[in-house]
Amino acid sequence: MERALMSSEGLPNREWFKHQIYAPGFYTGYGVKTIPAVRESIEQKQWKQADEQIVRVGKVLENTGEQIQGRRRRWRRWRSKLG
């Protein structure tokens, strides 16, 4: 599921960080930031970028939810075959 929480575009100004839910902060070194693209855009008052990142992170979360639901359905089908 961790892979579902990543975006191929990475974070603004740090394309090598793909995870959209947590990453080291741009200004904090190793200090972890949650939802870093949105949070840092807001902290820097870059409202347009914040709006764009909210949409991107929302899509990542939707895709993750869909994967969870798909796995749950497959698990239920598998379990029903057992008994």
NORDAZI-V778573 format. One record per residue. N is the residue number from 1. RES is the residue in one letter. D_LAST is the distance of its C-alpha to the last C-alpha in whole Angstrom. Layout:
n:res:d_last
N:RES:D_LAST
N:RES:D_LAST
//
This chain:
n:res:d_last
1:M:28
2:E:31
3:R:32
4:A:31
5:L:34
6:M:37
7:S:39
8:S:41
9:E:44
10:G:44
11:L:46
12:P:50
13:N:52
14:R:50
15:E:48
16:W:46
17:F:44
18:K:41
19:H:39
20:Q:39
21:I:38
22:Y:40
23:A:43
24:P:46
25:G:49
26:F:52
27:Y:54
28:T:53
29:G:52
30:Y:49
31:G:48
32:V:45
33:K:45
34:T:42
35:I:42
36:P:45
37:A:46
38:V:46
39:R:48
40:E:50
41:S:51
42:I:52
43:E:54
44:Q:56
45:K:56
46:Q:55
47:W:54
48:K:54
49:Q:52
50:A:50
51:D:49
52:E:48
53:Q:45
54:I:44
55:V:43
56:R:42
57:V:39
58:G:38
59:K:37
60:V:35
61:L:33
62:E:32
63:N:31
64:T:29
65:G:27
66:E:26
67:Q:25
68:I:23
69:Q:22
70:G:21
71:R:19
72:R:17
73:R:16
74:R:15
75:W:13
76:R:11
77:R:11
78:W:9
79:R:7
80:S:6
81:K:6
82:L:4
83:G:0
//
